Amino acid sequence: MEFLRPSTLVEALEARSAHPDGVPIMGGTDVMVALNFDKSRPSALIDLTRVPELTEWGTDGDHVRLGAGVSYTEVIESLSGAAPALAKASRSVASPQIRNRGTVGGNLGGASPAGESHPPLLATDAEIELASVRGTRKVKARDFYRSFRKTALSEDELITAILLPRATGPQQFAKIGTRNAMVIAVTSFSLALDTENRKVGTGVGSAGPTPLRAEAAEEFLEAEFDWEDGRPLAESVVRRFGDLVAAAARPIDDQRGSADYRKHALSVMARRALSWSVTDYRKESSRCA
Ligand SMILES: Cc1cc2nc3c(=O)[nH]c(=O)nc-3n(C[C@H](O)[C@H](O)[C@H](O)COP(=O)(O)OP(=O)(O)OC[C@H]3O[C@@H](n4cnc5c(N)ncnc54)[C@H](O)[C@@H]3O)c2cc1C
């Protein structure tokens, strides 16, 4: 097995193009597990850890540009204000050791439907930046996940960055597992209220072959939510929102949970996330008034 260590993005893209059967490795928290269990024996490993563009983040107009190789720990420490849902999700990934190594780009590369990054990226309408020797393109998170563990990434491309719209309102992430840490989600949910554009975003994890959005729930809430009104949401609206999120899921029964349990858990998480978000939004609005 060849071990390639590019030190610039150009070298990394050339290596990717020359080795379509090779496997990029960033934190290695998925790749090394597959190698250790002999599930994968690639012709080459392309180590991306020395490529500076991948491990940096910064603001870019109205977006946070998060290099694909930025660790969860860095997201938690630096982006809790600018990207709250992703930071909350990052806190629930594995253990400190895995969070120090694991990256959002690696989560996208593996594209497990249970991956923690996906619901916040869907809810916040993030874009994924993909690059190859042919050029660079951006794909909306909502168009990135194609089928089970299959994505829009071509075999000569690398994920270079994630573009997160600046948060303009409350964002939530909730996850159900058998314990609080070191657990793969039974199911997870993220909600983002974009108070400037008056848009609602959702993301559902571990409840279908791909991460998915609850579009009917988004449309329902956009129609029902009075952004100016200071009162709490009617209980019937909260309940209907939860039902619509559960209805969007396409879960299976497996060793982590039954399809029915996942749907039930999603409706509960969605109701809670909505109530917390509306409370935060009303508080913030009255503080600014
Ligand atoms: C003990 C343990 C607990 C875990 N718990 C969780 C958890 O709670 N939640 C969760 O979501 N995940 C969990 N994981 C899985 C893993 O940590 C995450 O998926 C993590 O985000 C992977 O990031 P990485 O940088 O380590 O990826 P790597 O292992 O380096 O790569 C993962 C995949 O992405 C590809 N890849 C990496 N970077 C790029 C790039 N820039 N462009 C294109 N492809 C790329 C690789 O080729 C590979 O297919 C856990 C793993 C372990 C070992």
Ligand as a Chemical Component Dictionary entry (heavy atoms), coordinates in Angstrom:
data_LIG
# 
_chem_comp.id                   LIG 
_chem_comp.type                 NON-POLYMER 
_chem_comp.pdbx_formal_charge   0 
_chem_comp.three_letter_code    LIG 
# 
loop_
_chem_comp_atom.comp_id 
_chem_comp_atom.atom_id 
_chem_comp_atom.alt_atom_id 
_chem_comp_atom.type_symbol 
_chem_comp_atom.charge 
_chem_comp_atom.model_Cartn_x 
_chem_comp_atom.model_Cartn_y 
_chem_comp_atom.model_Cartn_z 
_chem_comp_atom.pdbx_ordinal 
LIG C1  C1  C 0 -14.845 4.991  18.903 1  
LIG C2  C2  C 0 -15.529 5.795  17.799 2  
LIG C3  C3  C 0 -16.676 6.506  18.095 3  
LIG C4  C4  C 0 -17.308 7.240  17.090 4  
LIG N1  N1  N 0 -18.446 7.955  17.425 5  
LIG C5  C5  C 0 -19.044 8.708  16.476 6  
LIG C6  C6  C 0 -20.194 9.499  16.817 7  
LIG O1  O1  O 0 -20.656 9.550  17.960 8  
LIG N2  N2  N 0 -20.767 10.214 15.809 9  
LIG C7  C7  C 0 -20.283 10.200 14.540 10 
LIG O2  O2  O 0 -20.863 10.869 13.671 11 
LIG N3  N3  N 0 -19.210 9.484  14.201 12 
LIG C8  C8  C 0 -18.571 8.741  15.128 13 
LIG N4  N4  N 0 -17.464 7.995  14.791 14 
LIG C9  C9  C 0 -17.021 7.965  13.406 15 
LIG C10 C10 C 0 -15.940 9.026  13.039 16 
LIG O3  O3  O 0 -15.256 9.497  14.175 17 
LIG C11 C11 C 0 -16.563 10.220 12.287 18 
LIG O4  O4  O 0 -17.245 9.764  11.144 19 
LIG C12 C12 C 0 -15.538 11.273 11.904 20 
LIG O5  O5  O 0 -16.212 12.440 11.503 21 
LIG C13 C13 C 0 -14.606 10.842 10.785 22 
LIG O6  O6  O 0 -13.683 11.883 10.541 23 
LIG P1  P1  P 0 -12.149 11.561 10.216 24 
LIG O7  O7  O 0 -11.475 12.838 9.899  25 
LIG O8  O8  O 0 -11.552 10.732 11.280 26 
LIG O9  O9  O 0 -12.341 10.702 8.885  27 
LIG P2  P2  P 0 -11.393 9.598  8.197  28 
LIG O10 O10 O 0 -11.460 8.327  8.962  29 
LIG O11 O11 O 0 -10.034 10.159 7.928  30 
LIG O12 O12 O 0 -12.174 9.444  6.832  31 
LIG C14 C14 C 0 -13.524 9.008  6.789  32 
LIG C15 C15 C 0 -13.999 8.884  5.333  33 
LIG O13 O13 O 0 -14.011 10.146 4.704  34 
LIG C16 C16 C 0 -13.084 10.174 3.608  35 
LIG N5  N5  N 0 -12.455 11.495 3.669  36 
LIG C17 C17 C 0 -11.842 12.079 4.731  37 
LIG N6  N6  N 0 -11.483 13.344 4.422  38 
LIG C18 C18 C 0 -11.883 13.552 3.141  39 
LIG C19 C19 C 0 -11.806 14.675 2.250  40 
LIG N7  N7  N 0 -11.273 15.850 2.628  41 
LIG N8  N8  N 0 -12.310 14.535 1.008  42 
LIG C20 C20 C 0 -12.872 13.361 0.618  43 
LIG N9  N9  N 0 -12.987 12.279 1.413  44 
LIG C21 C21 C 0 -12.500 12.376 2.671  45 
LIG C22 C22 C 0 -12.136 9.003  3.825  46 
LIG O14 O14 O 0 -11.571 8.518  2.625  47 
LIG C23 C23 C 0 -13.090 7.996  4.472  48 
LIG O15 O15 O 0 -13.887 7.392  3.489  49 
LIG C24 C24 C 0 -16.798 7.250  15.775 50 
LIG C25 C25 C 0 -15.628 6.529  15.483 51 
LIG C26 C26 C 0 -14.991 5.823  16.477 52 
LIG C27 C27 C 0 -13.728 5.060  16.153 53 
# 
loop_
_chem_comp_bond.comp_id 
_chem_comp_bond.atom_id_1 
_chem_comp_bond.atom_id_2 
_chem_comp_bond.value_order 
_chem_comp_bond.pdbx_ordinal 
LIG C1  C2  SING 1  
LIG C2  C3  SING 2  
LIG C2  C26 DOUB 3  
LIG C3  C4  DOUB 4  
LIG C4  N1  SING 5  
LIG C4  C24 SING 6  
LIG N1  C5  DOUB 7  
LIG C5  C6  SING 8  
LIG C5  C8  SING 9  
LIG C6  O1  DOUB 10 
LIG C6  N2  SING 11 
LIG N2  C7  SING 12 
LIG C7  O2  DOUB 13 
LIG C7  N3  SING 14 
LIG N3  C8  DOUB 15 
LIG C8  N4  SING 16 
LIG N4  C9  SING 17 
LIG N4  C24 SING 18 
LIG C9  C10 SING 19 
LIG C10 O3  SING 20 
LIG C10 C11 SING 21 
LIG C11 O4  SING 22 
LIG C11 C12 SING 23 
LIG C12 O5  SING 24 
LIG C12 C13 SING 25 
LIG C13 O6  SING 26 
LIG O6  P1  SING 27 
LIG P1  O7  DOUB 28 
LIG P1  O8  SING 29 
LIG P1  O9  SING 30 
LIG O9  P2  SING 31 
LIG P2  O10 DOUB 32 
LIG P2  O11 SING 33 
LIG P2  O12 SING 34 
LIG O12 C14 SING 35 
LIG C14 C15 SING 36 
LIG C15 O13 SING 37 
LIG C15 C23 SING 38 
LIG O13 C16 SING 39 
LIG C16 N5  SING 40 
LIG C16 C22 SING 41 
LIG N5  C17 SING 42 
LIG N5  C21 SING 43 
LIG C17 N6  DOUB 44 
LIG N6  C18 SING 45 
LIG C18 C19 SING 46 
LIG C18 C21 DOUB 47 
LIG C19 N7  SING 48 
LIG C19 N8  DOUB 49 
LIG N8  C20 SING 50 
LIG C20 N9  DOUB 51 
LIG N9  C21 SING 52 
LIG C22 O14 SING 53 
LIG C22 C23 SING 54 
LIG C23 O15 SING 55 
LIG C24 C25 DOUB 56 
LIG C25 C26 SING 57 
LIG C26 C27 SING 58 
# 
